[in-house]
Amino acid sequence: QAQLVESGGASVQPGNSLRLSCISSGYNNRAYTMAWYRQAPGKEREFVARITGTGEHTTYADSVKGRFTISRAIAENTTLYLQMNSLKPEDTAVYYCNAHGLYDYWGQGTQVTISS
């Protein structure tokens, strides 16, 4: 059974950094593109960043380009990371890990709050 578990969310002040992690298991993770999405209160879930199965190609939303970096460690259980720098209040959201391939898998989310 596929499982994605996020961690690393916290409440920090603007300008600080956070690193989110997502440990995945239970499926052929190398065949799946992995991504981060986020959902702010009262808003729809939105795309943040994506990385291919081999880790060679990445894509970012314009709102995070240059501040966030997505990466993955390919091992028995793929770990997906999201390094978030220069955080802004508008980055406040629940961040979700996604694996997209034959099926779509989602994690339960981790809360990131940026506030002074």
GROMACS elastic network, one bead per residue, 0.5 to 0.9 nm:
[ bonds ]
;  ai    aj funct       b0    kb
    1    25     6  0.78380   500
    1    27     6  0.72223   500
    2    24     6  0.73031   500
    2    25     6  0.56230   500
    2    27     6  0.55544   500
    2   105     6  0.71960   500
    3    23     6  0.79791   500
    3    24     6  0.55420   500
    3    25     6  0.53429   500
    3    26     6  0.61688   500
    3    27     6  0.83085   500
    3   105     6  0.75735   500
    3   106     6  0.78557   500
    3   107     6  0.71197   500
    4    22     6  0.62667   500
    4    23     6  0.56324   500
    4    25     6  0.67025   500
    4    26     6  0.89428   500
    4    97     6  0.69342   500
    4    98     6  0.77904   500
    4    99     6  0.83080   500
    4   105     6  0.73597   500
    4   106     6  0.62906   500
    4   108     6  0.75981   500
    5    21     6  0.80340   500
    5    22     6  0.52332   500
    5    23     6  0.52771   500
    5    24     6  0.65138   500
    5    97     6  0.77531   500
    5   106     6  0.86326   500
    5   107     6  0.54061   500
    5   108     6  0.67437   500
    5   109     6  0.77914   500
    5   110     6  0.89710   500
    6     9     6  0.83090   500
    6    20     6  0.70265   500
    6    21     6  0.54862   500
    6    23     6  0.65654   500
    6    24     6  0.88506   500
    6    80     6  0.88363   500
    6    95     6  0.82798   500
    6    96     6  0.72189   500
    6    97     6  0.66363   500
    6   107     6  0.63604   500
    6   108     6  0.70423   500
    6   109     6  0.60412   500
    6   110     6  0.60184   500
    7    19     6  0.87142   500
    7    20     6  0.57934   500
    7    21     6  0.52681   500
    7    22     6  0.63782   500
    7    23     6  0.85744   500
    7   109     6  0.80182   500
    7   110     6  0.59885   500
    7   111     6  0.88307   500
    8    18     6  0.71675   500
    8    19     6  0.60095   500
    8    21     6  0.61173   500
    8    22     6  0.88298   500
    8   110     6  0.71009   500
    8   111     6  0.84503   500
    8   112     6  0.84132   500
    9    18     6  0.74174   500
    9    19     6  0.77824   500
    9    20     6  0.63205   500
    9    21     6  0.88447   500
    9    94     6  0.83561   500
    9    95     6  0.80163   500
    9   109     6  0.88343   500
    9   110     6  0.51621   500
    9   111     6  0.50123   500
    9   113     6  0.78955   500
   10    18     6  0.77619   500
   10   110     6  0.81907   500
   10   111     6  0.63688   500
   10   112     6  0.51196   500
   10   113     6  0.62382   500
   10   114     6  0.84055   500
   11    92     6  0.88889   500
   11   111     6  0.80473   500
   11   112     6  0.59247   500
   11   114     6  0.58287   500
   11   115     6  0.72347   500
   12    15     6  0.85830   500
   12    16     6  0.65842   500
   12    17     6  0.79776   500
   12    18     6  0.82889   500
   12    87     6  0.84712   500
   12   112     6  0.80493   500
   12   113     6  0.63645   500
   12   114     6  0.51818   500
   12   115     6  0.63073   500
   12   116     6  0.76632   500
   13    16     6  0.59558   500
   13    17     6  0.88671   500
   13    87     6  0.77746   500
   13    88     6  0.81528   500
   13    89     6  0.82423   500
   13   113     6  0.82948   500
   13   114     6  0.53794   500
   14    17     6  0.85423   500
   14    86     6  0.69260   500
   14    87     6  0.52435   500
   14    88     6  0.50379   500
   14    89     6  0.63452   500
   14   114     6  0.57386   500
   14   115     6  0.61230   500
   14   116     6  0.64244   500
   15    85     6  0.70749   500
   15    88     6  0.64542   500
   15   114     6  0.87921   500
   16    84     6  0.84122   500
   16    85     6  0.62608   500
   16    86     6  0.55525   500
   16    87     6  0.56028   500
   16    88     6  0.84375   500
   16   114     6  0.86363   500
   17    83     6  0.74643   500
   17    84     6  0.53935   500
   17    86     6  0.61435   500
   17    87     6  0.61664   500
   18    82     6  0.81511   500
   18    83     6  0.61364   500
   18    84     6  0.51822   500
   18    85     6  0.66830   500
   18    87     6  0.81245   500
   18   112     6  0.87054   500
   19    81     6  0.67711   500
   19    82     6  0.55166   500
   19    84     6  0.59014   500
   19    85     6  0.85573   500
   20    80     6  0.81056   500
   20    81     6  0.54997   500
   20    83     6  0.64767   500
   20    84     6  0.78924   500
   20    95     6  0.85270   500
   20   110     6  0.82675   500
   21    79     6  0.66171   500
   21    80     6  0.55999   500
   21    82     6  0.65464   500
   21    83     6  0.88196   500
   21    97     6  0.85770   500
   22    78     6  0.81442   500
   22    79     6  0.54284   500
   22    81     6  0.63644   500
   22    82     6  0.87153   500
   22    96     6  0.87267   500
   22    97     6  0.63210   500
   22   107     6  0.79533   500
   23    77     6  0.65100   500
   23    78     6  0.60239   500
   23    80     6  0.64439   500
   23    81     6  0.89164   500
   24    27     6  0.81482   500
   24    29     6  0.75349   500
   24    77     6  0.56238   500
   24    78     6  0.54817   500
   24    79     6  0.62720   500
   24    80     6  0.79033   500
   24    99     6  0.85455   500
   24   107     6  0.87683   500
   25    28     6  0.81400   500
   25    29     6  0.73935   500
   25    76     6  0.78879   500
   25    77     6  0.52770   500
   25    78     6  0.70460   500
   26    29     6  0.81558   500
   26    77     6  0.83428   500
   27    30     6  0.87610   500
   27    31     6  0.88403   500
   27    32     6  0.89077   500
   28    31     6  0.57788   500
   28    32     6  0.71797   500
   29    32     6  0.52092   500
   29    33     6  0.80497   500
   29    34     6  0.85607   500
   29    53     6  0.72469   500
   29    74     6  0.82732   500
   29    76     6  0.88122   500
   29    77     6  0.78073   500
   29    78     6  0.65659   500
   29    99     6  0.77977   500
   29   101     6  0.88457   500
   30    33     6  0.77901   500
   30    52     6  0.85560   500
   30    54     6  0.66796   500
   30    74     6  0.73530   500
   30    78     6  0.80274   500
   31    52     6  0.86177   500
   31    53     6  0.56097   500
   31    54     6  0.83468   500
   31   100     6  0.86939   500
   31   101     6  0.66569   500
   31   102     6  0.85321   500
   32    52     6  0.71338   500
   32    53     6  0.52814   500
   32    54     6  0.89809   500
   32    99     6  0.58402   500
   32   100     6  0.53023   500
   32   102     6  0.78299   500
   32   103     6  0.87752   500
   33    50     6  0.70729   500
   33    51     6  0.58735   500
   33    54     6  0.84727   500
   33    55     6  0.86554   500
   33    98     6  0.82698   500
   33    99     6  0.57988   500
   33   100     6  0.52175   500
   33   101     6  0.64763   500
   34    49     6  0.85926   500
   34    50     6  0.57570   500
   34    51     6  0.54859   500
   34    52     6  0.64561   500
   34    53     6  0.71052   500
   34    72     6  0.85201   500
   34    80     6  0.74831   500
   34    97     6  0.73747   500
   34    98     6  0.55453   500
   34   100     6  0.61169   500
   34   101     6  0.88005   500
   35    47     6  0.78553   500
   35    48     6  0.73961   500
   35    49     6  0.54883   500
   35    51     6  0.61516   500
   35    52     6  0.86282   500
   35    70     6  0.81098   500
   35    80     6  0.81971   500
   35    96     6  0.82865   500
   35    97     6  0.59474   500
   35    98     6  0.50648   500
   35    99     6  0.64534   500
   35   100     6  0.79481   500
   36    46     6  0.88632   500
   36    47     6  0.65671   500
   36    48     6  0.53883   500
   36    49     6  0.53111   500
   36    50     6  0.64565   500
   36    70     6  0.82296   500
   36    80     6  0.88486   500
   36    81     6  0.88509   500
   36    82     6  0.76303   500
   36    95     6  0.67117   500
   36    96     6  0.56038   500
   36    98     6  0.60557   500
   36    99     6  0.89631   500
   37    45     6  0.65381   500
   37    46     6  0.54467   500
   37    49     6  0.70797   500
   37    50     6  0.88818   500
   37    94     6  0.83865   500
   37    95     6  0.57218   500
   37    96     6  0.50945   500
   37    97     6  0.64978   500
   37    98     6  0.73177   500
   38    44     6  0.84779   500
   38    45     6  0.54361   500
   38    46     6  0.54256   500
   38    47     6  0.65991   500
   38    48     6  0.66797   500
   38    91     6  0.86335   500
   38    92     6  0.86876   500
   38    93     6  0.57810   500
   38    94     6  0.53971   500
   38    96     6  0.57787   500
   38    97     6  0.87354   500
   38   109     6  0.84429   500
   39    42     6  0.82467   500
   39    43     6  0.62643   500
   39    44     6  0.59237   500
   39    46     6  0.62019   500
   39    47     6  0.89731   500
   39    92     6  0.84451   500
   39    93     6  0.51252   500
   39    94     6  0.52665   500
   39    95     6  0.65750   500
   39    96     6  0.80750   500
   40    43     6  0.53721   500
   40    44     6  0.72643   500
   40    45     6  0.73024   500
   40    46     6  0.87454   500
   40    90     6  0.84354   500
   40    91     6  0.81025   500
   40    92     6  0.63308   500
   40    94     6  0.63485   500
   40    95     6  0.87878   500
   41    44     6  0.83794   500
   41    92     6  0.86379   500
   41    93     6  0.69043   500
   41    94     6  0.84686   500
   43    46     6  0.85171   500
   45    94     6  0.89730   500
   46    61     6  0.88878   500
   47    50     6  0.81840   500
   47    60     6  0.80459   500
   47    61     6  0.65359   500
   48    59     6  0.84366   500
   48    60     6  0.58906   500
   48    61     6  0.51596   500
   48    62     6  0.85487   500
   48    63     6  0.81209   500
   48    64     6  0.70407   500
   48    68     6  0.87405   500
   48    95     6  0.88795   500
   49    58     6  0.71660   500
   49    59     6  0.54979   500
   49    61     6  0.61672   500
   49    64     6  0.82817   500
   49    65     6  0.88181   500
   49    68     6  0.81928   500
   49    69     6  0.79682   500
   49    70     6  0.64833   500
   49    82     6  0.83516   500
   50    57     6  0.81842   500
   50    58     6  0.54661   500
   50    59     6  0.51132   500
   50    60     6  0.65478   500
   50    70     6  0.70235   500
   50    71     6  0.88457   500
   50    98     6  0.89789   500
   51    54     6  0.80602   500
   51    55     6  0.56988   500
   51    56     6  0.73765   500
   51    57     6  0.56886   500
   51    59     6  0.66018   500
   51    70     6  0.68187   500
   51    71     6  0.69457   500
   51    72     6  0.77778   500
   52    56     6  0.63197   500
   52    57     6  0.55325   500
   52    58     6  0.66450   500
   53    56     6  0.77951   500
   53    57     6  0.86085   500
   53    72     6  0.87631   500
   53    74     6  0.86769   500
   54    57     6  0.77871   500
   54    72     6  0.88093   500
   54    74     6  0.81452   500
   55    58     6  0.73563   500
   55    71     6  0.69495   500
   55    72     6  0.65171   500
   55    73     6  0.84850   500
   55    74     6  0.84746   500
   58    69     6  0.88123   500
   58    70     6  0.72605   500
   58    71     6  0.83422   500
   59    65     6  0.87325   500
   59    70     6  0.86317   500
   60    63     6  0.81213   500
   60    64     6  0.66498   500
   60    65     6  0.56778   500
   60    66     6  0.88369   500
   60    68     6  0.81106   500
   60    69     6  0.84216   500
   60    70     6  0.85226   500
   61    64     6  0.56758   500
   61    65     6  0.61506   500
   62    65     6  0.51844   500
   62    66     6  0.87020   500
   63    66     6  0.88463   500
   63    67     6  0.87233   500
   64    67     6  0.54283   500
   64    68     6  0.55825   500
   64    69     6  0.87007   500
   64    84     6  0.84616   500
   64    91     6  0.86399   500
   65    68     6  0.61785   500
   65    69     6  0.81440   500
   66    69     6  0.77381   500
   66    85     6  0.87340   500
   67    83     6  0.82020   500
   67    84     6  0.61233   500
   67    85     6  0.51333   500
   67    86     6  0.61845   500
   67    87     6  0.77942   500
   68    82     6  0.66656   500
   68    83     6  0.54595   500
   68    85     6  0.60276   500
   68    86     6  0.85322   500
   68    87     6  0.89622   500
   69    81     6  0.79805   500
   69    82     6  0.56436   500
   69    83     6  0.50227   500
   69    84     6  0.66170   500
   69    85     6  0.85145   500
   70    80     6  0.74298   500
   70    81     6  0.56381   500
   70    83     6  0.64073   500
   70    84     6  0.87923   500
   71    79     6  0.84949   500
   71    80     6  0.59564   500
   71    81     6  0.51981   500
   71    82     6  0.65946   500
   71    83     6  0.82244   500
   72    78     6  0.67616   500
   72    79     6  0.55547   500
   72    81     6  0.58814   500
   72    82     6  0.88022   500
   73    77     6  0.84140   500
   73    78     6  0.56253   500
   73    79     6  0.51890   500
   73    80     6  0.65110   500
   73    81     6  0.82039   500
   74    77     6  0.70933   500
   74    79     6  0.68713   500
   74    80     6  0.86795   500
   75    78     6  0.53253   500
   75    79     6  0.78202   500
   80    97     6  0.79808   500
   84    87     6  0.65944   500
   85    88     6  0.89646   500
   87    90     6  0.82677   500
   87    91     6  0.64915   500
   87    92     6  0.87738   500
   87   114     6  0.68692   500
   88    91     6  0.53833   500
   88    92     6  0.75808   500
   88   114     6  0.61616   500
   88   115     6  0.80161   500
   89    92     6  0.56427   500
   89   113     6  0.73807   500
   89   115     6  0.57771   500
   89   116     6  0.84173   500
   90    93     6  0.80596   500
   90   114     6  0.75378   500
   91   112     6  0.75300   500
   91   113     6  0.74434   500
   91   114     6  0.66859   500
   92    95     6  0.88911   500
   92   111     6  0.78484   500
   92   112     6  0.53853   500
   92   114     6  0.54012   500
   92   115     6  0.82326   500
   93   110     6  0.84469   500
   93   111     6  0.61095   500
   93   112     6  0.55049   500
   93   113     6  0.65830   500
   93   114     6  0.88096   500
   94   109     6  0.57793   500
   94   110     6  0.53758   500
   94   112     6  0.59802   500
   94   113     6  0.84423   500
   95   108     6  0.87814   500
   95   109     6  0.52376   500
   95   110     6  0.52981   500
   95   111     6  0.62720   500
   95   112     6  0.70327   500
   96   106     6  0.68333   500
   96   107     6  0.58121   500
   96   108     6  0.66561   500
   96   110     6  0.66917   500
   97   105     6  0.82349   500
   97   106     6  0.57647   500
   97   107     6  0.52679   500
   97   108     6  0.79628   500
   97   109     6  0.69661   500
   98   104     6  0.70521   500
   98   105     6  0.56065   500
   98   107     6  0.66219   500
   99   103     6  0.78838   500
   99   104     6  0.57379   500
   99   105     6  0.50711   500
   99   106     6  0.66083   500
   99   107     6  0.89320   500
  100   103     6  0.60516   500
  100   105     6  0.65938   500
  100   106     6  0.89361   500
  101   104     6  0.63072   500
  101   105     6  0.87212   500
  106   109     6  0.83015   500
  107   110     6  0.87469   500
